[in-house]
Structure formats: structure tokens, C-alpha cells
Amino acid sequence: MYLEYWGLKKFPFENVPDPAFMYYSLEHEEALSRLLYAIERNKGIVLITGEIGSGKTMLTRVLIQQLPDEKFDIGLMTNPTLEPVDFLREILHSLGLDPDMDLPKSSLLKLLNERMLENLRNDKMTLLIFDEAHLISTATFEEIRLLLNFQLNDMFMLTIILLGQPELRAIVKNIKQLNQRIALKYHLNSLNLDETIKYIDARLKKAGSDGSIINRQALNEIYSYTGGIPRVINNICDTSLMTGFALKAKVIDPEIVKQAVRDVD
């Protein structure tokens, strides 16, 4: 492949949520800070939105990496389309429990309550993260709201993070009882031109690059096409490096980027 040709040790533009390749734009730093604050202060529900490919999932992986195992019991839900009872069962699975398939809802809730009480006795916080939350049904959102009824006199017994596309805000706003219980909301915008250039440079350096592989005109072209969406940037940059390798180019220029765009489209 193109790694040796471009002097790289790793593929720099893989579309997987690898925290090692996290680029901290000002907005990603702000979102992470707010998440950590909400978790540490046990605020209840947090809502993070952003366009497709804006880095929401990567943000959660970095967050999880920063939270010590001995202090947090974390359940990560990546399939939010389940019906309420199956959803509760999946929450328990994400926390390492294995409830019987025939248990009723009341028993599932009891198991969850027992797990949270056990965590509190062990000085641990329970954290549930729901990715792609814009796909959650109204009935399941009601179950999420009711989870906040698990609380002591002075604190919630768990913190919930909802991540999804921009329409998630409108969905939640229409569920008034849920919307009123959201302590913090934040929206991740796409990267601007300067951030896009820094994002590309940072990923190349983390992959082992010690020189300028993509020239400034090509970077402008990449931003023009991608609008600063990290996932799209990754696709175009990866294809550009492959195209440049096939052409035995010395540097990625605008014409190579345009060819990559045609290939991706």
C-alpha cells in the first residue's frame, strides 16, 4: 500500500474512533470539558449533537479513556433502535450483566438499581452513553427519562449522555419532561479552514510523517469539498494518498484531490 511510499508508519485517515488520532479543535475541547464537568458533578442527562462525521463517537472514546475504571462503571450503547424492554436488557449487557431473556421489565429495572447501588457502595459512578440517539423511539426515550428516577436525596445514581445528529435536539425538545431534565447541551460544528489544515497535519504527524505531503492548494481543495467534516476529510485524504501513490507523485496537489473526489463520489 502507500505507507512506505509516503514515509508513514500507520494509516493516518482511518474512519475508526481511535483516541490516538483525536484532534482537539476548540469545539471538541469544549465538548469534552463539558462532558467531564457534567459527569464529575453528576448532572443527570447531557446532550451532544453534531453533523454526521463530526467526531461525536471519537469524543466518547476519548472520554471513556480518561475515566478511570476503578471510579466509573460505563455502559456504551451503539444500537439505540431496540424496543424499551430489549433496550433495558441491552443496558445491563453493556454494564457486564447477563439477565435471563424471559425476565420482565420490573426485574430488569431491579437489576439495574442493584448494580447502581453496588457501584455507590464501591465509590463508583454509573455512566450510560447512547450513541446515534436520534434513532431512539419515543417510547424508549420515556424509559431513559424514567431512569433518572433512580436517585438519592442529594444526587442522581447515574449520568446519561445522549449523542446524535442535529435533529436530536428537536426530538428531545418535543418530549418536554425529558427536555426539562437535560442539564447541558452542546453542538459540535464542522471544522473551519484553519482547523481542517491543522486536523490533517496532526493526523499525518501521528502516523509518522516528517514532511509536507499535501500542499496548501490541495488543502484548500479538500476543505472546499468536505466542508470541514472529519469523516469526509478522512475519506478524501486517504483516497488522495492512494491516488498519489499510484501516480508516483511527490506531493498531493489539487488535481490529485479532484481525482480523489471523483473516485469517492
C-alpha positions as CSV (number, residue, x, y, z in Angstrom):
1,M,0.0,0.0,0.0
2,Y,1.0,3.7,0.2
3,L,2.6,3.7,3.7
4,E,6.2,3.2,2.8
5,Y,5.9,5.4,-0.3
6,W,4.8,8.4,1.8
7,G,7.1,7.6,4.8
8,L,4.2,6.7,7.1
9,K,4.1,4.1,9.9
10,K,0.3,4.0,10.2
11,F,-2.7,4.8,8.0
12,P,-3.5,8.4,9.1
13,F,-7.1,8.7,7.9
14,E,-8.9,5.5,9.0
15,N,-12.5,6.2,9.9
16,V,-12.4,4.4,13.2
17,P,-12.7,6.1,16.6
18,D,-9.1,5.6,17.7
19,P,-8.3,8.1,20.5
20,A,-4.7,8.1,19.5
21,F,-5.8,10.1,16.4
22,M,-8.0,12.6,18.3
23,Y,-7.6,16.2,17.1
24,Y,-8.7,18.7,19.7
25,S,-10.3,21.5,17.9
26,L,-11.6,24.3,20.2
27,E,-15.1,22.9,20.0
28,H,-14.0,19.3,20.7
29,E,-12.1,20.6,23.7
30,E,-15.1,22.5,24.9
31,A,-17.4,19.5,24.4
32,L,-15.0,17.2,26.3
33,S,-14.7,19.7,29.1
34,R,-18.4,20.0,29.5
35,L,-18.9,16.2,29.5
36,L,-16.3,15.8,32.2
37,Y,-17.8,18.6,34.2
38,A,-21.3,17.0,33.9
39,I,-20.0,13.6,34.9
40,E,-18.0,14.8,37.8
41,R,-20.9,16.9,39.1
42,N,-23.4,14.1,38.4
43,K,-25.7,16.4,36.4
44,G,-28.1,13.7,35.1
45,I,-28.5,14.0,31.3
46,V,-26.1,15.6,28.8
47,L,-27.0,16.1,25.1
48,I,-24.2,16.4,22.4
49,T,-25.2,16.9,18.8
50,G,-23.3,17.3,15.6
51,E,-23.5,16.6,11.9
52,I,-22.7,13.1,10.5
53,G,-19.0,12.5,10.8
54,S,-18.3,15.5,13.1
55,G,-16.4,13.4,15.7
56,K,-19.1,12.6,18.3
57,T,-18.1,8.9,18.6
58,M,-14.4,9.7,18.7
59,L,-15.2,12.1,21.5
60,T,-16.9,9.4,23.6
61,R,-13.9,7.0,23.1
62,V,-11.6,9.7,24.4
63,L,-13.9,10.4,27.3
64,I,-14.0,6.8,28.3
65,Q,-10.2,6.6,28.1
66,Q,-9.9,9.5,30.5
67,L,-12.3,8.0,33.1
68,P,-10.5,5.5,35.5
69,D,-12.1,2.0,35.6
70,E,-12.0,2.0,39.4
71,K,-14.2,5.1,39.6
72,F,-16.6,4.5,36.7
73,D,-18.9,1.8,35.6
74,I,-19.6,2.6,31.9
75,G,-22.2,1.2,29.6
76,L,-21.9,2.2,25.9
77,M,-25.0,1.7,23.7
78,T,-24.4,1.7,20.0
79,N,-27.8,0.2,18.9
80,P,-30.5,2.5,20.1
81,T,-33.3,1.2,17.9
82,L,-34.4,-1.5,20.3
83,E,-37.8,-1.5,21.9
84,P,-38.0,-0.5,25.6
85,V,-37.6,-3.9,27.3
86,D,-34.8,-5.0,25.0
87,F,-33.2,-1.6,25.4
88,L,-33.1,-2.1,29.2
89,R,-31.7,-5.6,28.7
90,E,-29.0,-4.1,26.4
91,I,-28.1,-1.6,29.1
92,L,-27.5,-4.4,31.5
93,H,-25.4,-6.2,29.0
94,S,-23.3,-3.1,28.4
95,L,-22.6,-3.0,32.2
96,G,-21.4,-6.6,32.1
97,L,-24.6,-8.2,33.3
98,D,-26.3,-11.2,31.6
99,P,-30.0,-11.1,32.5
100,D,-32.3,-14.0,31.5
101,M,-34.2,-13.4,28.3
102,D,-37.5,-14.1,30.0
103,L,-37.1,-11.5,32.8
104,P,-39.9,-8.9,32.8
105,K,-39.3,-5.2,32.8
106,S,-39.7,-4.8,36.5
107,S,-36.9,-7.4,37.2
108,L,-34.6,-5.7,34.7
109,L,-35.1,-2.4,36.5
110,K,-34.4,-4.1,39.8
111,L,-31.2,-5.5,38.5
112,L,-30.1,-2.1,37.2
113,N,-31.0,-0.5,40.5
114,E,-29.0,-3.1,42.4
115,R,-26.0,-2.5,40.1
116,M,-26.1,1.2,40.7
117,L,-26.3,0.8,44.5
118,E,-23.4,-1.6,44.4
119,N,-21.4,1.0,42.4
120,L,-22.2,3.6,45.0
121,R,-21.1,1.3,47.8
122,N,-17.8,0.9,45.9
123,D,-17.4,4.6,45.3
124,K,-18.1,4.2,41.6
125,M,-20.3,6.3,39.3
126,T,-22.6,4.7,36.8
127,L,-22.4,6.2,33.3
128,L,-24.6,5.3,30.3
129,I,-23.6,6.6,26.8
130,F,-26.2,6.3,24.0
131,D,-24.7,6.9,20.5
132,E,-26.9,7.6,17.5
133,A,-29.6,8.7,20.0
134,H,-31.6,10.4,17.2
135,L,-32.8,6.9,16.3
136,I,-34.3,6.2,19.7
137,S,-38.1,5.8,19.7
138,T,-40.4,8.0,21.8
139,A,-41.3,5.0,24.0
140,T,-37.6,4.3,24.6
141,F,-36.9,7.9,25.4
142,E,-39.5,7.6,28.1
143,E,-37.6,4.7,29.6
144,I,-34.4,6.9,29.6
145,R,-36.3,9.7,31.3
146,L,-37.5,7.3,34.0
147,L,-34.0,6.1,34.6
148,L,-33.3,9.4,36.3
149,N,-35.9,8.4,38.9
150,F,-33.1,6.3,40.3
151,Q,-31.7,8.9,42.7
152,L,-30.8,9.5,46.3
153,N,-31.9,12.6,48.2
154,D,-29.0,14.6,47.1
155,M,-27.8,13.0,43.8
156,F,-28.6,11.0,40.7
157,M,-27.5,7.4,40.8
158,L,-26.3,7.6,37.2
159,T,-25.3,10.0,34.4
160,I,-26.7,9.7,30.9
161,I,-25.0,11.0,27.7
162,L,-27.1,11.3,24.5
163,L,-25.2,11.8,21.3
164,G,-26.8,12.2,17.9
165,Q,-27.3,14.2,14.7
166,P,-28.8,17.8,14.9
167,E,-32.4,16.6,14.7
168,L,-31.9,15.0,18.2
169,R,-32.4,18.5,19.7
170,A,-35.8,18.9,18.1
171,I,-36.8,15.3,19.0
172,V,-35.9,15.9,22.7
173,K,-37.5,19.4,22.7
174,N,-40.8,17.8,21.8
175,I,-40.6,15.5,24.8
176,K,-41.0,18.2,27.4
177,Q,-40.5,16.1,30.6
178,L,-37.2,14.8,29.2
179,N,-36.0,18.1,27.8
180,Q,-36.5,19.8,31.2
181,R,-34.2,17.2,32.8
182,I,-31.3,17.8,30.4
183,A,-28.6,19.7,32.3
184,L,-26.3,20.5,29.5
185,K,-26.5,20.7,25.7
186,Y,-23.7,21.3,23.2
187,H,-23.4,21.2,19.4
188,L,-20.3,20.3,17.5
189,N,-19.9,22.4,14.4
190,S,-17.7,21.3,11.4
191,L,-14.1,22.5,11.3
192,N,-13.2,25.8,9.6
193,L,-10.4,26.0,7.1
194,D,-7.6,26.6,9.6
195,E,-8.8,23.7,11.8
196,T,-9.1,21.5,8.8
197,I,-5.5,22.1,7.9
198,K,-4.4,21.5,11.5
199,Y,-6.5,18.3,11.6
200,I,-4.9,16.9,8.5
201,D,-1.4,17.9,9.7
202,A,-1.9,16.4,13.1
203,R,-3.1,13.0,11.8
204,L,-0.2,12.8,9.3
205,K,2.3,13.5,12.1
206,K,0.7,10.9,14.4
207,A,1.1,8.5,11.5
208,G,4.8,9.2,11.2
209,S,5.0,11.9,8.6
210,D,8.0,14.2,8.9
211,G,7.3,16.4,5.9
212,S,4.6,18.2,3.9
213,I,2.8,15.5,1.9
214,I,-0.2,17.7,0.9
215,N,0.4,21.2,-0.4
216,R,-1.6,24.3,0.7
217,Q,-3.6,24.5,-2.6
218,A,-4.7,20.8,-2.1
219,L,-5.6,21.5,1.5
220,N,-7.9,24.3,0.3
221,E,-9.5,22.0,-2.2
222,I,-10.0,19.4,0.5
223,Y,-11.8,21.9,2.7
224,S,-13.9,23.2,-0.2
225,Y,-15.2,19.7,-0.9
226,T,-15.6,18.4,2.7
227,G,-16.9,21.5,4.5
228,G,-14.6,20.6,7.4
229,I,-16.4,17.3,8.3
230,P,-13.7,15.0,9.8
231,R,-15.2,11.7,8.3
232,V,-15.3,13.2,4.8
233,I,-11.8,14.7,5.2
234,N,-10.5,11.2,6.1
235,N,-12.1,9.7,3.0
236,I,-10.7,12.3,0.6
237,C,-7.3,12.3,2.2
238,D,-7.0,8.5,2.2
239,T,-8.1,8.3,-1.4
240,S,-5.7,11.2,-2.3
241,L,-2.7,9.4,-0.8
242,M,-3.6,6.2,-2.7
243,T,-4.1,8.1,-5.9
244,G,-0.8,10.0,-5.4
245,F,1.0,6.7,-4.7
246,A,-0.4,5.2,-7.9
247,L,0.7,8.3,-9.9
248,K,4.1,8.3,-8.2
249,A,3.5,11.9,-7.2
250,K,6.0,13.8,-5.0
251,V,3.2,15.7,-3.3
252,I,-0.6,15.7,-3.1
253,D,-1.8,18.7,-5.3
254,P,-5.3,20.0,-6.1
255,E,-5.5,17.8,-9.3
256,I,-5.0,14.7,-7.2
257,V,-7.6,15.8,-4.7
258,K,-10.1,16.4,-7.5
259,Q,-9.4,12.9,-8.8
260,A,-10.0,11.5,-5.3
261,V,-13.3,13.4,-5.1
262,R,-14.4,11.9,-8.4
263,D,-13.4,8.4,-7.1
264,V,-15.3,8.9,-3.8
265,D,-18.4,10.3,-5.5
